[in-house]
Amino acid sequence: MLRRLLPLLLLAIPVAAQSVPQVLEVANAPIPMRVLVQSPAETETEMQVICLFQASKTNPLNGSLEETDDKLHGLLGSVRRPVLFGGALGETLLVTPPAGTLHAHRLLIVGLGDAYTFTPERMEVVGSIVYREAQRLGVRDPFFAPTIHDGGVDKFTTGEVAEHFVRGFLHAIDSEQVLVALHASPGDPPHSLTYLAGEKFAEGTKQGIEKALGERKANP
């Protein structure tokens, strides 16, 4: 019996080892920040944030977006319409994933606008939105996946996207600090940020975040 089970046990060892996602810690951030190598369809978190471009037949859902939509039984495709979620820049939609779909307790979708005119600078708006929505909802550690490539735009590096997102996130942190000093803060802000990236993009994403942090340090 043991001889029959041994090959199965040996096969299970590398699978278990691979199930632990890679984490890259980001140094010198005002709150803990890390890059997590994991799909937004797989995260276990209080709130997962993803982005969607305006709906178009020429930019269908790919990669992790398609995987997320499959787990949600087509929910993203169902709401991604001009009369429901148009995907305008800064538009948001908060979803409570049905039982048995995503592990995330909540899914926040942020619009990116038109895919054909997209530039990384738009991510500064998204960064501020993620910080403030997390604060409004009482989420201590928001998980963010830009899903730019999976939305059909691949002419910008993940580092560029991450840099501008974190710039916006940092602007929101700075605004919060002013409100706290004036005793006018609306509530408990996020305590950390987890930024998702694919394995081959993780290091570039980390470098983009570090570039934004370096700029902030140089221009306080």
Secondary structure, 3 states (H helix, E strand, C coil): CHHHHHHHHHHHHHHHHHCCCCEEEECCCCCCEEEECCCCCCCCCCEEEEEECCCCCCCCCCHHHHHHHHHCCCHHHHHCCCCCCCCCCCCEEEECCCCCCCCCCEEEEEECCCCCCCCCCHHHHHHHHHHHHHHHHCCCCCEECCCCHHHCCCCCCHHHHHHHHHHHHHHHHHHHHHHHHCCCCCCCCCCCEEEECCHHHHHHHHHHHHHHHHHHHHCC
